Amino acid sequence: MDSKQVTKEINSVIRPVLKEKGFDKFTGRTYWRYKTDRIDILNFQSYNSYNAEVMGCTTFSFAVNLATFLTYIPTETKIKEKNGLKRPAEYNGHFRSGIKKRIEQKEFTNENIWFIDDNGNYLKSAVIDCKNQIEKIAFQWYDQFGNKENVLRICLEDEMDMEGTWGFGNKDSYSRNRLVALVANEMKKYEIALKYFDKVKSYLNEQIESRENERHWKDYVELDKKRLQEIQRTINKIKTTHNNGYK
Protein backbone atom coordinates (compact mmCIF):
# COMPACT_ATOMS: atom_id res chain seq x y z
CA MET A 1 0.00 0.00 0.00
CA ASP A 2 1.26 3.49 -0.82
CA SER A 3 -0.15 7.01 -1.20
CA LYS A 4 -0.11 6.78 -5.00
CA GLN A 5 -2.82 4.11 -4.81
CA VAL A 6 -4.97 6.46 -2.72
CA THR A 7 -4.49 9.30 -5.21
CA LYS A 8 -5.28 6.96 -8.11
CA GLU A 9 -8.54 5.86 -6.47
CA ILE A 10 -9.54 9.46 -5.71
CA ASN A 11 -8.80 10.44 -9.30
CA SER A 12 -10.82 7.52 -10.64
CA VAL A 13 -13.91 7.89 -8.45
CA ILE A 14 -14.10 11.54 -7.34
CA ARG A 15 -12.30 13.60 -9.98
CA PRO A 16 -15.05 13.08 -12.62
CA VAL A 17 -17.66 14.36 -10.15
CA LEU A 18 -15.56 17.43 -9.38
CA LYS A 19 -14.90 18.17 -13.05
CA GLU A 20 -18.61 17.89 -13.82
CA LYS A 21 -19.24 20.57 -11.19
CA GLY A 22 -16.59 22.89 -12.64
CA PHE A 23 -13.53 21.98 -10.59
CA ASP A 24 -11.47 21.63 -13.75
CA LYS A 25 -8.12 22.93 -12.48
CA PHE A 26 -6.12 20.75 -10.13
CA THR A 27 -2.65 20.08 -8.80
CA GLY A 28 -1.98 16.93 -6.82
CA ARG A 29 -4.94 16.64 -4.46
CA THR A 30 -6.15 20.25 -4.65
CA TYR A 31 -8.94 21.33 -7.01
CA TRP A 32 -10.15 24.80 -8.01
CA ARG A 33 -13.40 26.06 -9.50
CA TYR A 34 -13.50 29.59 -10.94
CA LYS A 35 -16.65 31.65 -10.56
CA THR A 36 -17.29 35.30 -11.49
CA ASP A 37 -16.37 36.67 -8.07
CA ARG A 38 -14.89 33.75 -6.17
CA ILE A 39 -12.66 30.70 -6.37
CA ASP A 40 -13.88 27.49 -4.74
CA ILE A 41 -11.18 25.18 -3.39
CA LEU A 42 -11.39 21.50 -2.44
CA ASN A 43 -8.39 19.75 -0.96
CA PHE A 44 -7.76 16.14 0.01
CA GLN A 45 -5.49 16.47 3.03
CA SER A 46 -2.89 13.79 3.61
CA TYR A 47 -0.71 13.24 6.68
CA ASN A 48 3.02 12.83 7.04
CA SER A 49 4.37 10.16 9.38
CA TYR A 50 4.61 12.52 12.38
CA ASN A 51 1.08 13.88 12.04
CA ALA A 52 -0.32 10.43 11.31
CA GLU A 53 1.24 9.13 14.52
CA VAL A 54 -0.15 12.07 16.52
CA MET A 55 -3.62 11.60 15.00
CA GLY A 56 -3.48 7.84 15.42
CA CYS A 57 -4.15 7.15 11.73
CA THR A 58 -1.90 6.21 8.78
CA THR A 59 -0.13 8.26 6.13
CA PHE A 60 -2.64 6.85 3.62
CA SER A 61 -5.63 8.33 5.48
CA PHE A 62 -7.14 11.61 4.31
CA ALA A 63 -9.52 14.43 5.16
CA VAL A 64 -11.40 16.82 2.85
CA ASN A 65 -11.13 20.59 3.27
CA LEU A 66 -13.43 23.12 1.60
CA ALA A 67 -12.78 26.83 1.08
CA THR A 68 -14.05 29.82 -0.84
CA PHE A 69 -11.78 32.70 -1.82
CA LEU A 70 -13.53 35.98 -2.67
CA THR A 71 -11.70 37.52 -5.61
CA TYR A 72 -13.07 41.02 -4.96
CA ILE A 73 -11.35 41.20 -1.55
CA PRO A 74 -7.81 42.67 -1.72
CA THR A 75 -5.34 40.16 -0.31
CA GLU A 76 -2.85 40.88 2.46
CA THR A 77 -0.68 37.90 1.52
CA LYS A 78 0.73 36.80 -1.81
CA ILE A 79 -1.41 34.22 -3.61
CA LYS A 80 0.21 31.70 -5.93
CA GLU A 81 -0.65 31.85 -9.62
CA LYS A 82 -0.40 29.49 -12.55
CA ASN A 83 -1.00 30.40 -16.20
CA GLY A 84 -2.40 33.75 -15.12
CA LEU A 85 -4.93 32.23 -12.70
CA LYS A 86 -4.80 32.62 -8.94
CA ARG A 87 -4.31 29.31 -7.14
CA PRO A 88 -5.15 30.07 -3.50
CA ALA A 89 -4.43 27.34 -0.99
CA GLU A 90 -7.30 26.04 1.10
CA TYR A 91 -6.03 28.03 4.10
CA ASN A 92 -6.18 31.24 2.01
CA GLY A 93 -9.96 30.94 1.79
CA HIS A 94 -12.12 33.63 3.39
CA PHE A 95 -14.56 30.88 4.37
CA ARG A 96 -13.52 27.34 5.23
CA SER A 97 -15.18 24.07 6.16
CA GLY A 98 -14.84 20.30 5.91
CA ILE A 99 -16.95 17.21 5.46
CA LYS A 100 -17.37 14.15 7.64
CA LYS A 101 -17.32 10.47 6.81
CA ARG A 102 -20.46 8.41 7.24
CA ILE A 103 -19.02 4.91 7.11
CA GLU A 104 -18.27 3.16 10.37
CA GLN A 105 -14.58 2.57 11.04
CA LYS A 106 -14.12 0.89 14.41
CA GLU A 107 -10.35 1.16 14.20
CA PHE A 108 -10.55 4.94 13.86
CA THR A 109 -13.67 6.80 14.98
CA ASN A 110 -12.59 10.37 14.13
CA GLU A 111 -15.37 11.57 11.79
CA ASN A 112 -13.13 14.11 10.05
CA ILE A 113 -10.68 11.57 8.61
CA TRP A 114 -11.21 8.63 6.31
CA PHE A 115 -8.97 5.92 7.72
CA ILE A 116 -7.02 3.78 5.24
CA ASP A 117 -5.28 0.82 6.87
CA ASP A 118 -1.82 -0.38 5.84
CA ASN A 119 -3.30 -3.10 3.61
CA GLY A 120 -5.72 -0.72 1.87
CA ASN A 121 -8.77 -2.71 2.89
CA TYR A 122 -10.81 0.48 3.46
CA LEU A 123 -9.64 2.26 0.34
CA LYS A 124 -12.56 1.65 -2.01
CA SER A 125 -15.31 2.04 0.59
CA ALA A 126 -13.67 5.19 2.01
CA VAL A 127 -13.34 6.88 -1.38
CA ILE A 128 -16.93 6.00 -2.35
CA ASP A 129 -18.24 7.38 0.94
CA CYS A 130 -16.14 10.50 0.45
CA LYS A 131 -17.62 11.00 -3.01
CA ASN A 132 -21.13 10.62 -1.61
CA GLN A 133 -20.51 13.21 1.11
CA ILE A 134 -18.98 15.67 -1.35
CA GLU A 135 -22.10 15.36 -3.50
CA LYS A 136 -24.46 15.74 -0.53
CA ILE A 137 -22.62 18.41 1.49
CA ALA A 138 -19.79 20.18 -0.32
CA PHE A 139 -21.51 21.61 -3.38
CA GLN A 140 -24.39 22.94 -1.31
CA TRP A 141 -21.92 24.56 1.08
CA TYR A 142 -20.24 26.43 -1.78
CA ASP A 143 -23.58 27.67 -3.13
CA GLN A 144 -24.19 29.98 -0.15
CA PHE A 145 -21.36 32.25 -1.32
CA GLY A 146 -22.86 32.80 -4.76
CA ASN A 147 -25.06 35.58 -3.39
CA LYS A 148 -23.26 38.66 -2.06
CA GLU A 149 -26.22 39.62 0.12
CA ASN A 150 -25.84 36.29 1.89
CA VAL A 151 -22.07 36.72 2.15
CA LEU A 152 -22.60 40.06 3.87
CA ARG A 153 -25.24 38.57 6.15
CA ILE A 154 -22.84 35.79 7.19
CA CYS A 155 -20.11 38.35 7.87
CA LEU A 156 -22.41 40.55 9.94
CA GLU A 157 -24.38 37.93 11.86
CA ASP A 158 -22.83 34.47 12.00
CA GLU A 159 -20.46 33.05 14.57
CA MET A 160 -17.59 30.91 13.38
CA ASP A 161 -18.40 27.23 13.80
CA MET A 162 -15.71 24.56 13.56
CA GLU A 163 -18.49 22.09 12.80
CA GLY A 164 -19.83 24.33 10.05
CA THR A 165 -18.04 27.35 8.59
CA TRP A 166 -14.97 29.11 9.91
CA GLY A 167 -12.04 31.20 8.69
CA PHE A 168 -13.80 34.57 8.49
CA GLY A 169 -12.78 35.77 11.95
CA ASN A 170 -14.54 36.19 15.27
CA LYS A 171 -17.02 39.03 15.60
CA ASP A 172 -15.37 42.45 16.04
CA SER A 173 -11.92 41.04 15.21
CA TYR A 174 -9.67 42.84 12.74
CA SER A 175 -10.16 40.18 10.07
CA ARG A 176 -13.96 40.11 10.45
CA ASN A 177 -14.31 43.90 10.46
CA ARG A 178 -12.07 44.20 7.41
CA LEU A 179 -14.05 41.54 5.58
CA VAL A 180 -17.39 43.20 6.38
CA ALA A 181 -16.08 46.59 5.23
CA LEU A 182 -14.73 45.26 1.94
CA VAL A 183 -17.78 43.13 1.12
CA ALA A 184 -20.07 46.09 1.90
CA ASN A 185 -17.92 48.37 -0.24
CA GLU A 186 -18.13 45.91 -3.14
CA MET A 187 -21.91 45.95 -2.77
CA LYS A 188 -22.00 49.77 -2.63
CA LYS A 189 -23.42 49.66 0.89
CA TYR A 190 -21.20 52.56 1.89
CA GLU A 191 -22.64 53.35 5.31
CA ILE A 192 -21.85 49.82 6.48
CA ALA A 193 -18.46 49.94 4.75
CA LEU A 194 -17.43 53.20 6.42
CA LYS A 195 -18.60 52.03 9.84
CA TYR A 196 -16.43 48.93 9.65
CA PHE A 197 -13.48 50.69 8.01
CA ASP A 198 -13.48 52.96 11.07
CA LYS A 199 -13.27 49.88 13.31
CA VAL A 200 -10.33 48.59 11.27
CA LYS A 201 -8.59 51.97 11.43
CA SER A 202 -9.02 52.12 15.21
CA TYR A 203 -7.48 48.69 15.62
CA LEU A 204 -4.51 49.47 13.37
CA ASN A 205 -3.88 52.81 15.09
CA GLU A 206 -3.89 51.08 18.47
CA GLN A 207 -1.43 48.46 17.21
CA ILE A 208 0.88 51.09 15.76
CA GLU A 209 0.77 53.24 18.89
CA SER A 210 1.51 50.32 21.22
CA ARG A 211 4.40 48.96 19.12
CA GLU A 212 5.97 51.99 17.48
CA ASN A 213 8.76 52.44 20.02
CA GLU A 214 9.71 48.75 20.14
CA ARG A 215 12.47 47.87 17.67
CA HIS A 216 11.46 44.21 17.30
CA TRP A 217 7.99 45.29 16.13
CA LYS A 218 9.36 47.60 13.42
CA ASP A 219 8.36 45.44 10.43
CA TYR A 220 4.87 44.88 11.82
CA VAL A 221 4.40 48.59 12.45
CA GLU A 222 5.43 49.42 8.87
CA LEU A 223 3.02 46.80 7.55
CA ASP A 224 0.16 48.18 9.65
CA LYS A 225 0.94 51.69 8.41
CA LYS A 226 0.67 50.48 4.81
CA ARG A 227 -2.64 48.79 5.61
CA LEU A 228 -3.88 51.99 7.21
CA GLN A 229 -2.91 54.04 4.16
CA GLU A 230 -4.72 51.65 1.83
CA ILE A 231 -7.87 51.78 3.95
CA GLN A 232 -7.75 55.56 4.07
CA ARG A 233 -7.48 55.69 0.27
CA THR A 234 -10.58 53.55 0.00
CA ILE A 235 -12.44 55.74 2.49
CA ASN A 236 -11.41 58.88 0.62
CA LYS A 237 -12.60 57.35 -2.66
CA ILE A 238 -16.01 56.56 -1.15
CA LYS A 239 -16.39 60.08 0.23
CA THR A 240 -15.19 61.74 -2.99
CA THR A 241 -17.00 59.58 -5.52
CA HIS A 242 -20.22 59.09 -3.61
CA ASN A 243 -21.03 62.49 -2.13
CA ASN A 244 -24.00 61.49 0.03
CA GLY A 245 -23.18 63.32 3.21
CA TYR A 246 -20.38 60.97 4.30
CA LYS A 247 -17.92 62.70 6.59
C-alpha positions as CSV (number, residue, x, y, z in Angstrom):
1,M,0.0,0.0,0.0
2,D,1.3,3.5,-0.8
3,S,-0.1,7.0,-1.2
4,K,-0.1,6.8,-5.0
5,Q,-2.8,4.1,-4.8
6,V,-5.0,6.5,-2.7
7,T,-4.5,9.3,-5.2
8,K,-5.3,7.0,-8.1
9,E,-8.5,5.9,-6.5
10,I,-9.5,9.5,-5.7
11,N,-8.8,10.4,-9.3
12,S,-10.8,7.5,-10.6
13,V,-13.9,7.9,-8.4
14,I,-14.1,11.5,-7.3
15,R,-12.3,13.6,-10.0
16,P,-15.0,13.1,-12.6
17,V,-17.7,14.4,-10.2
18,L,-15.6,17.4,-9.4
19,K,-14.9,18.2,-13.1
20,E,-18.6,17.9,-13.8
21,K,-19.2,20.6,-11.2
22,G,-16.6,22.9,-12.6
23,F,-13.5,22.0,-10.6
24,D,-11.5,21.6,-13.7
25,K,-8.1,22.9,-12.5
26,F,-6.1,20.7,-10.1
27,T,-2.7,20.1,-8.8
28,G,-2.0,16.9,-6.8
29,R,-4.9,16.6,-4.5
30,T,-6.2,20.2,-4.6
31,Y,-8.9,21.3,-7.0
32,W,-10.2,24.8,-8.0
33,R,-13.4,26.1,-9.5
34,Y,-13.5,29.6,-10.9
35,K,-16.7,31.7,-10.6
36,T,-17.3,35.3,-11.5
37,D,-16.4,36.7,-8.1
38,R,-14.9,33.7,-6.2
39,I,-12.7,30.7,-6.4
40,D,-13.9,27.5,-4.7
41,I,-11.2,25.2,-3.4
42,L,-11.4,21.5,-2.4
43,N,-8.4,19.8,-1.0
44,F,-7.8,16.1,0.0
45,Q,-5.5,16.5,3.0
46,S,-2.9,13.8,3.6
47,Y,-0.7,13.2,6.7
48,N,3.0,12.8,7.0
49,S,4.4,10.2,9.4
50,Y,4.6,12.5,12.4
51,N,1.1,13.9,12.0
52,A,-0.3,10.4,11.3
53,E,1.2,9.1,14.5
54,V,-0.1,12.1,16.5
55,M,-3.6,11.6,15.0
56,G,-3.5,7.8,15.4
57,C,-4.1,7.2,11.7
58,T,-1.9,6.2,8.8
59,T,-0.1,8.3,6.1
60,F,-2.6,6.8,3.6
61,S,-5.6,8.3,5.5
62,F,-7.1,11.6,4.3
63,A,-9.5,14.4,5.2
64,V,-11.4,16.8,2.9
65,N,-11.1,20.6,3.3
66,L,-13.4,23.1,1.6
67,A,-12.8,26.8,1.1
68,T,-14.1,29.8,-0.8
69,F,-11.8,32.7,-1.8
70,L,-13.5,36.0,-2.7
71,T,-11.7,37.5,-5.6
72,Y,-13.1,41.0,-5.0
73,I,-11.4,41.2,-1.6
74,P,-7.8,42.7,-1.7
75,T,-5.3,40.2,-0.3
76,E,-2.8,40.9,2.5
77,T,-0.7,37.9,1.5
78,K,0.7,36.8,-1.8
79,I,-1.4,34.2,-3.6
80,K,0.2,31.7,-5.9
81,E,-0.6,31.9,-9.6
82,K,-0.4,29.5,-12.6
83,N,-1.0,30.4,-16.2
84,G,-2.4,33.7,-15.1
85,L,-4.9,32.2,-12.7
86,K,-4.8,32.6,-8.9
87,R,-4.3,29.3,-7.1
88,P,-5.1,30.1,-3.5
89,A,-4.4,27.3,-1.0
90,E,-7.3,26.0,1.1
91,Y,-6.0,28.0,4.1
92,N,-6.2,31.2,2.0
93,G,-10.0,30.9,1.8
94,H,-12.1,33.6,3.4
95,F,-14.6,30.9,4.4
96,R,-13.5,27.3,5.2
97,S,-15.2,24.1,6.2
98,G,-14.8,20.3,5.9
99,I,-17.0,17.2,5.5
100,K,-17.4,14.2,7.6
101,K,-17.3,10.5,6.8
102,R,-20.5,8.4,7.2
103,I,-19.0,4.9,7.1
104,E,-18.3,3.2,10.4
105,Q,-14.6,2.6,11.0
106,K,-14.1,0.9,14.4
107,E,-10.3,1.2,14.2
108,F,-10.5,4.9,13.9
109,T,-13.7,6.8,15.0
110,N,-12.6,10.4,14.1
111,E,-15.4,11.6,11.8
112,N,-13.1,14.1,10.0
113,I,-10.7,11.6,8.6
114,W,-11.2,8.6,6.3
115,F,-9.0,5.9,7.7
116,I,-7.0,3.8,5.2
117,D,-5.3,0.8,6.9
118,D,-1.8,-0.4,5.8
119,N,-3.3,-3.1,3.6
120,G,-5.7,-0.7,1.9
121,N,-8.8,-2.7,2.9
122,Y,-10.8,0.5,3.5
123,L,-9.6,2.3,0.3
124,K,-12.6,1.6,-2.0
125,S,-15.3,2.0,0.6
126,A,-13.7,5.2,2.0
127,V,-13.3,6.9,-1.4
128,I,-16.9,6.0,-2.4
129,D,-18.2,7.4,0.9
130,C,-16.1,10.5,0.5
131,K,-17.6,11.0,-3.0
132,N,-21.1,10.6,-1.6
133,Q,-20.5,13.2,1.1
134,I,-19.0,15.7,-1.4
135,E,-22.1,15.4,-3.5
136,K,-24.5,15.7,-0.5
137,I,-22.6,18.4,1.5
138,A,-19.8,20.2,-0.3
139,F,-21.5,21.6,-3.4
140,Q,-24.4,22.9,-1.3
141,W,-21.9,24.6,1.1
142,Y,-20.2,26.4,-1.8
143,D,-23.6,27.7,-3.1
144,Q,-24.2,30.0,-0.2
145,F,-21.4,32.3,-1.3
146,G,-22.9,32.8,-4.8
147,N,-25.1,35.6,-3.4
148,K,-23.3,38.7,-2.1
149,E,-26.2,39.6,0.1
150,N,-25.8,36.3,1.9
151,V,-22.1,36.7,2.1
152,L,-22.6,40.1,3.9
153,R,-25.2,38.6,6.2
154,I,-22.8,35.8,7.2
155,C,-20.1,38.4,7.9
156,L,-22.4,40.5,9.9
157,E,-24.4,37.9,11.9
158,D,-22.8,34.5,12.0
159,E,-20.5,33.1,14.6
160,M,-17.6,30.9,13.4
161,D,-18.4,27.2,13.8
162,M,-15.7,24.6,13.6
163,E,-18.5,22.1,12.8
164,G,-19.8,24.3,10.0
165,T,-18.0,27.4,8.6
166,W,-15.0,29.1,9.9
167,G,-12.0,31.2,8.7
168,F,-13.8,34.6,8.5
169,G,-12.8,35.8,12.0
170,N,-14.5,36.2,15.3
171,K,-17.0,39.0,15.6
172,D,-15.4,42.4,16.0
173,S,-11.9,41.0,15.2
174,Y,-9.7,42.8,12.7
175,S,-10.2,40.2,10.1
176,R,-14.0,40.1,10.5
177,N,-14.3,43.9,10.5
178,R,-12.1,44.2,7.4
179,L,-14.1,41.5,5.6
180,V,-17.4,43.2,6.4
181,A,-16.1,46.6,5.2
182,L,-14.7,45.3,1.9
183,V,-17.8,43.1,1.1
184,A,-20.1,46.1,1.9
185,N,-17.9,48.4,-0.2
186,E,-18.1,45.9,-3.1
187,M,-21.9,45.9,-2.8
188,K,-22.0,49.8,-2.6
189,K,-23.4,49.7,0.9
190,Y,-21.2,52.6,1.9
191,E,-22.6,53.3,5.3
192,I,-21.8,49.8,6.5
193,A,-18.5,49.9,4.8
194,L,-17.4,53.2,6.4
195,K,-18.6,52.0,9.8
196,Y,-16.4,48.9,9.7
197,F,-13.5,50.7,8.0
198,D,-13.5,53.0,11.1
199,K,-13.3,49.9,13.3
200,V,-10.3,48.6,11.3
201,K,-8.6,52.0,11.4
202,S,-9.0,52.1,15.2
203,Y,-7.5,48.7,15.6
204,L,-4.5,49.5,13.4
205,N,-3.9,52.8,15.1
206,E,-3.9,51.1,18.5
207,Q,-1.4,48.5,17.2
208,I,0.9,51.1,15.8
209,E,0.8,53.2,18.9
210,S,1.5,50.3,21.2
211,R,4.4,49.0,19.1
212,E,6.0,52.0,17.5
213,N,8.8,52.4,20.0
214,E,9.7,48.8,20.1
215,R,12.5,47.9,17.7
216,H,11.5,44.2,17.3
217,W,8.0,45.3,16.1
218,K,9.4,47.6,13.4
219,D,8.4,45.4,10.4
220,Y,4.9,44.9,11.8
221,V,4.4,48.6,12.4
222,E,5.4,49.4,8.9
223,L,3.0,46.8,7.6
224,D,0.2,48.2,9.7
225,K,0.9,51.7,8.4
226,K,0.7,50.5,4.8
227,R,-2.6,48.8,5.6
228,L,-3.9,52.0,7.2
229,Q,-2.9,54.0,4.2
230,E,-4.7,51.6,1.8
231,I,-7.9,51.8,3.9
232,Q,-7.7,55.6,4.1
233,R,-7.5,55.7,0.3
234,T,-10.6,53.5,0.0
235,I,-12.4,55.7,2.5
236,N,-11.4,58.9,0.6
237,K,-12.6,57.4,-2.7
238,I,-16.0,56.6,-1.1
239,K,-16.4,60.1,0.2
240,T,-15.2,61.7,-3.0
241,T,-17.0,59.6,-5.5
242,H,-20.2,59.1,-3.6
243,N,-21.0,62.5,-2.1
244,N,-24.0,61.5,0.0
245,G,-23.2,63.3,3.2
246,Y,-20.4,61.0,4.3
247,K,-17.9,62.7,6.6
